[in-house]
Amino acid sequence: MDILLIEDDAETRDYVARGLRDLGHAVDEARDGPAGLRRARDGRYQVLVVDRMLPGLDGVALLRALREAGTRTPVLMLTALGEVDARVEGIEAGADDYLAKPFAFAELAARIGALARRPPLASAAVVELRVAGLEMDLLKREVRRDGRLIELQPREFHLLEYLMRHAGELVTRTMLLEQVWEYHFDPQTSVVETHISRLRGKIDRGFASGELLSTLRGVGYVLRGTSERA
């Protein structure tokens, strides 16, 4: 597959690039944030491997710029920062997985493979989702309820898309971690609960037609209604 590696440390960059090429992947390299952002925007890569601490533009800012521009390429973030707050910041910026330095190359390769195999959330045949008065345009990346435009961050958009595709069904925290964040382990953070709270405030607050997103305490979440696709 085509992989873009954005890493400023020459030793780490050479080690990772050489290992991935030995596995048969095509690897392009960028040494700083601005160069990485320019390359990442062309959309031809299957996976991006991004260091968190980059000169010129750090990895978090780079990810935010990509996600806000609609780029959905899976991203594995590398970092020497192992604290929970640092992981949460990377996840909220749009990282799909997170690997702290130092790491084993075998684990990095396995995580890259898992990201590349994930199915896209949006099917090319479906351009619009509707649940009750809630409408999502997957091409324009717009969400409206009762005709009112709702501004969502990239991760909130992905979360709502998954909930709308499973409207009327119970969705558990584990399902959301796996399907929206691509985590097959519990990161021991409140990232799901925080995003659900923010999303509920945006899609439910101030609408006369009532609450759509419900929490079943200790069980999961349900988006009320029936999903329609166009």
Summary of the structure (lengths in Angstrom):
residues: 230
radius of gyration: 18.4
end to end distance: 31.7
largest distance: 58.6
contacts: 695
relative contact order: 0.12
helix: 37%
strand: 22%
